[in-house]
Amino acid sequence: MKQLKFTREIILWLIMLIPVAYLTLSWEALPELVPVHFNLKGEADGWAGKSTLIWITLFATLGLYFLMLVIPRIDPKRKLDYMGDKYDQLRTLLVFFMSALVMFIIYHAQNQGTPANFNFLILLIGAMIAAFGNYFQAIKPNYFVGIRTPWTLESETVWRKTHRLGGRIWLAGGLLIMVLAFTTLPGIKEVLLLIIFATIALIPVVYSFLESRNEQRQNTAHS
């Protein structure tokens, strides 16, 4: 078991070092101003000095890695410990997706004269959302990871029901986003993406509120 964990951590470090190495090798070819934010059309709408890429890369890789290591230890309920390998798998997925995102940002910064393959970014985001949805039911109540609303944090039953529904919605939403990455629907694609993002964000929140109200009514009826 210890050997497996050690191997997993080595793999995580290798994944994190790839964008760091890419940034180092690309540094001289990068312009002084680089795009760091994009709209739904794939157009750059935020710019910063290229040194900003250093902080983005370190925060999205090493910073995220150490944060995910610390979270289970500072969780007052220590429920994340009960996830076991599921939490480590979630950590690996998150580090992988963030490293790939950083690679895209660096690549686009270095190749500003050519059209960015923004469909790749949409595909990446969709895959990340679908992967998270697949793990939602394994997440135990905690203050750091999952759908954290006042109502899910108040009741383990509401937490469990909300994550069961939220997992299905995120999985379906992520898959739909991945499908959109392969379509050419100017104008329509952006609207559909906004609808999907709003749906996966709002429905679990509203559902947790309604389930909490229902639980309170049931408790009142039985008292």
One Martini backbone bead per residue (centre of mass of N, CA, C, O) as a GRO file, in nm:
protein
  223
    1MET     BB    1   0.059   0.062  -0.022
    2LYS     BB    2   0.300   0.256   0.006
    3GLN     BB    3   0.402   0.210  -0.283
    4LEU     BB    4   0.149   0.319  -0.425
    5LYS     BB    5   0.157   0.605  -0.304
    6PHE     BB    6   0.439   0.678  -0.404
    7THR     BB    7   0.378   0.642  -0.706
    8ARG     BB    8   0.152   0.852  -0.721
    9GLU     BB    9   0.327   1.098  -0.636
   10ILE     BB   10   0.525   1.079  -0.870
   11ILE     BB   11   0.316   1.122  -1.093
   12LEU     BB   12   0.222   1.400  -0.997
   13TRP     BB   13   0.498   1.541  -1.027
   14LEU     BB   14   0.526   1.491  -1.330
   15ILE     BB   15   0.274   1.645  -1.414
   16MET     BB   16   0.363   1.922  -1.285
   17LEU     BB   17   0.645   1.951  -1.446
   18ILE     BB   18   0.560   1.994  -1.737
   19PRO     BB   19   0.467   2.299  -1.732
   20VAL     BB   20   0.730   2.401  -1.611
   21ALA     BB   21   0.911   2.310  -1.848
   22TYR     BB   22   0.756   2.456  -2.072
   23LEU     BB   23   0.796   2.743  -1.964
   24THR     BB   24   1.105   2.740  -1.963
   25LEU     BB   25   1.140   2.679  -2.276
   26SER     BB   26   0.938   2.937  -2.360
   27TRP     BB   27   1.032   3.211  -2.240
   28GLU     BB   28   1.189   3.359  -2.476
   29ALA     BB   29   0.923   3.340  -2.678
   30LEU     BB   30   0.774   3.528  -2.503
   31PRO     BB   31   0.590   3.782  -2.455
   32GLU     BB   32   0.533   4.041  -2.239
   33LEU     BB   33   0.236   3.996  -2.334
   34VAL     BB   34  -0.030   3.789  -2.203
   35PRO     BB   35  -0.283   3.572  -2.210
   36VAL     BB   36  -0.524   3.488  -1.918
   37HIS     BB   37  -0.807   3.536  -2.068
   38PHE     BB   38  -1.133   3.401  -2.177
   39ASN     BB   39  -1.391   3.372  -2.371
   40LEU     BB   40  -1.645   3.182  -2.522
   41LYS     BB   41  -1.489   3.239  -2.812
   42GLY     BB   42  -1.162   3.244  -2.748
   43GLU     BB   43  -1.105   3.531  -2.658
   44ALA     BB   44  -0.895   3.759  -2.550
   45ASP     BB   45  -0.964   3.961  -2.223
   46GLY     BB   46  -0.672   3.911  -2.077
   47TRP     BB   47  -0.377   4.080  -1.948
   48ALA     BB   48  -0.017   4.014  -1.893
   49GLY     BB   49   0.263   3.955  -1.773
   50LYS     BB   50   0.469   3.681  -1.812
   51SER     BB   51   0.519   3.639  -1.502
   52THR     BB   52   0.230   3.535  -1.441
   53LEU     BB   53   0.281   3.240  -1.538
   54ILE     BB   54   0.433   3.147  -1.293
   55TRP     BB   55   0.198   3.169  -1.086
   56ILE     BB   56  -0.005   2.997  -1.236
   57THR     BB   57   0.163   2.738  -1.245
   58LEU     BB   58   0.220   2.704  -0.938
   59PHE     BB   59  -0.073   2.715  -0.835
   60ALA     BB   60  -0.197   2.484  -1.034
   61THR     BB   61   0.009   2.274  -0.907
   62LEU     BB   62   0.160   2.297  -0.631
   63GLY     BB   63  -0.063   2.441  -0.476
   64LEU     BB   64  -0.282   2.226  -0.522
   65TYR     BB   65  -0.135   1.983  -0.407
   66PHE     BB   66  -0.100   2.091  -0.111
   67LEU     BB   67  -0.396   2.154  -0.058
   68MET     BB   68  -0.500   1.854  -0.097
   69LEU     BB   69  -0.327   1.750   0.145
   70VAL     BB   70  -0.448   1.936   0.379
   71ILE     BB   71  -0.759   1.922   0.390
   72PRO     BB   72  -0.805   1.647   0.551
   73ARG     BB   73  -0.650   1.768   0.816
   74ILE     BB   74  -0.867   2.032   0.849
   75ASP     BB   75  -1.111   1.864   0.873
   76PRO     BB   76  -1.328   1.845   1.130
   77LYS     BB   77  -1.472   1.561   1.031
   78ARG     BB   78  -1.285   1.364   0.858
   79LYS     BB   79  -1.440   1.249   0.593
   80LEU     BB   80  -1.219   1.225   0.366
   81ASP     BB   81  -1.083   0.969   0.479
   82TYR     BB   82  -1.326   0.774   0.381
   83MET     BB   83  -1.251   0.779   0.068
   84GLY     BB   84  -0.963   0.727   0.010
   85ASP     BB   85  -0.890   0.662  -0.313
   86LYS     BB   86  -1.093   0.869  -0.422
   87TYR     BB   87  -0.937   1.122  -0.339
   88ASP     BB   88  -0.677   1.058  -0.497
   89GLN     BB   89  -0.815   1.051  -0.773
   90LEU     BB   90  -0.917   1.343  -0.760
   91ARG     BB   91  -0.640   1.471  -0.736
   92THR     BB   92  -0.528   1.368  -1.005
   93LEU     BB   93  -0.737   1.496  -1.191
   94LEU     BB   94  -0.694   1.792  -1.107
   95VAL     BB   95  -0.392   1.810  -1.177
   96PHE     BB   96  -0.421   1.731  -1.473
   97PHE     BB   97  -0.618   1.955  -1.568
   98MET     BB   98  -0.447   2.200  -1.474
   99SER     BB   99  -0.197   2.134  -1.640
  100ALA     BB  100  -0.342   2.147  -1.915
  101LEU     BB  101  -0.434   2.441  -1.888
  102VAL     BB  102  -0.154   2.567  -1.868
  103MET     BB  103  -0.055   2.465  -2.141
  104PHE     BB  104  -0.256   2.627  -2.306
  105ILE     BB  105  -0.173   2.912  -2.213
  106ILE     BB  106   0.121   2.893  -2.308
  107TYR     BB  107   0.069   2.827  -2.602
  108HIS     BB  108  -0.100   3.082  -2.668
  109ALA     BB  109   0.119   3.287  -2.585
  110GLN     BB  110   0.329   3.179  -2.806
  111ASN     BB  111   0.066   3.168  -3.038
  112GLN     BB  112  -0.091   3.449  -3.124
  113GLY     BB  113  -0.091   3.432  -3.452
  114THR     BB  114  -0.271   3.188  -3.393
  115PRO     BB  115  -0.533   3.003  -3.366
  116ALA     BB  116  -0.710   2.890  -3.113
  117ASN     BB  117  -0.793   2.576  -2.973
  118PHE     BB  118  -1.078   2.607  -2.799
  119ASN     BB  119  -1.199   2.321  -2.810
  120PHE     BB  120  -1.000   2.197  -2.612
  121LEU     BB  121  -1.095   2.353  -2.364
  122ILE     BB  122  -1.385   2.255  -2.367
  123LEU     BB  123  -1.315   1.957  -2.344
  124LEU     BB  124  -1.165   1.979  -2.073
  125ILE     BB  125  -1.396   2.094  -1.904
  126GLY     BB  126  -1.598   1.866  -1.956
  127ALA     BB  127  -1.424   1.637  -1.839
  128MET     BB  128  -1.399   1.756  -1.553
  129ILE     BB  129  -1.701   1.765  -1.483
  130ALA     BB  130  -1.761   1.463  -1.531
  131ALA     BB  131  -1.554   1.355  -1.326
  132PHE     BB  132  -1.672   1.491  -1.076
  133GLY     BB  133  -1.956   1.368  -1.095
  134ASN     BB  134  -1.851   1.071  -1.048
  135TYR     BB  135  -1.750   1.161  -0.734
  136PHE     BB  136  -1.979   1.284  -0.556
  137GLN     BB  137  -2.088   1.024  -0.396
  138ALA     BB  138  -1.797   0.996  -0.235
  139ILE     BB  139  -1.850   1.255  -0.085
  140LYS     BB  140  -1.814   1.377   0.217
  141PRO     BB  141  -1.889   1.573   0.460
  142ASN     BB  142  -1.764   1.910   0.411
  143TYR     BB  143  -1.579   2.238   0.380
  144PHE     BB  144  -1.425   2.195   0.069
  145VAL     BB  145  -1.576   1.950  -0.088
  146GLY     BB  146  -1.827   2.025  -0.304
  147ILE     BB  147  -2.166   2.091  -0.227
  148ARG     BB  148  -2.164   2.397  -0.050
  149THR     BB  149  -2.428   2.450   0.152
  150PRO     BB  150  -2.621   2.528   0.416
  151TRP     BB  151  -2.787   2.250   0.372
  152THR     BB  152  -2.561   2.034   0.341
  153LEU     BB  153  -2.407   2.113   0.611
  154GLU     BB  154  -2.662   2.045   0.803
  155SER     BB  155  -2.712   1.769   0.625
  156GLU     BB  156  -2.645   1.448   0.530
  157THR     BB  157  -2.895   1.388   0.360
  158VAL     BB  158  -2.877   1.636   0.175
  159TRP     BB  159  -2.597   1.580   0.075
  160ARG     BB  160  -2.650   1.305  -0.057
  161LYS     BB  161  -2.879   1.390  -0.251
  162THR     BB  162  -2.732   1.625  -0.393
  163HIS     BB  163  -2.488   1.448  -0.499
  164ARG     BB  164  -2.653   1.254  -0.664
  165LEU     BB  165  -2.773   1.465  -0.854
  166GLY     BB  166  -2.518   1.634  -0.922
  167GLY     BB  167  -2.360   1.405  -1.054
  168ARG     BB  168  -2.552   1.365  -1.295
  169ILE     BB  169  -2.546   1.655  -1.401
  170TRP     BB  170  -2.237   1.683  -1.440
  171LEU     BB  171  -2.204   1.446  -1.629
  172ALA     BB  172  -2.399   1.544  -1.849
  173GLY     BB  173  -2.278   1.829  -1.886
  174GLY     BB  174  -1.991   1.739  -1.964
  175LEU     BB  175  -2.073   1.577  -2.217
  176LEU     BB  176  -2.206   1.815  -2.367
  177ILE     BB  177  -1.953   1.991  -2.381
  178MET     BB  178  -1.786   1.788  -2.546
  179VAL     BB  179  -1.973   1.796  -2.791
  180LEU     BB  180  -1.945   2.105  -2.849
  181ALA     BB  181  -1.638   2.092  -2.927
  182PHE     BB  182  -1.735   1.949  -3.223
  183THR     BB  183  -1.881   2.212  -3.292
  184THR     BB  184  -2.035   2.460  -3.535
  185LEU     BB  185  -2.195   2.732  -3.344
  186PRO     BB  186  -2.225   3.035  -3.388
  187GLY     BB  187  -2.342   3.166  -3.080
  188ILE     BB  188  -2.486   2.905  -2.982
  189LYS     BB  189  -2.261   2.777  -2.816
  190GLU     BB  190  -2.243   2.996  -2.594
  191VAL     BB  191  -2.534   2.964  -2.493
  192LEU     BB  192  -2.518   2.663  -2.419
  193LEU     BB  193  -2.291   2.691  -2.213
  194LEU     BB  194  -2.441   2.879  -2.018
  195ILE     BB  195  -2.674   2.685  -1.960
  196ILE     BB  196  -2.506   2.454  -1.843
  197PHE     BB  197  -2.362   2.609  -1.618
  198ALA     BB  198  -2.622   2.704  -1.476
  199THR     BB  199  -2.745   2.425  -1.422
  200ILE     BB  200  -2.506   2.289  -1.252
  201ALA     BB  201  -2.519   2.525  -1.035
  202LEU     BB  202  -2.834   2.563  -0.949
  203ILE     BB  203  -2.984   2.295  -0.900
  204PRO     BB  204  -2.835   2.191  -0.643
  205VAL     BB  205  -2.908   2.436  -0.469
  206VAL     BB  206  -3.217   2.421  -0.486
  207TYR     BB  207  -3.242   2.126  -0.396
  208SER     BB  208  -3.118   2.161  -0.112
  209PHE     BB  209  -3.335   2.354  -0.011
  210LEU     BB  210  -3.585   2.171  -0.055
  211GLU     BB  211  -3.482   1.932   0.118
  212SER     BB  212  -3.459   2.092   0.381
  213ARG     BB  213  -3.754   2.171   0.404
  214ASN     BB  214  -3.863   1.881   0.405
  215GLU     BB  215  -3.710   1.787   0.658
  216GLN     BB  216  -3.835   1.994   0.853
  217ARG     BB  217  -4.130   1.905   0.818
  218GLN     BB  218  -4.087   1.613   0.915
  219ASN     BB  219  -3.978   1.685   1.198
  220THR     BB  220  -4.229   1.846   1.287
  221ALA     BB  221  -4.440   1.613   1.251
  222HIS     BB  222  -4.274   1.414   1.466
  223SER     BB  223  -4.286   1.622   1.729
   0.00000   0.00000   0.00000
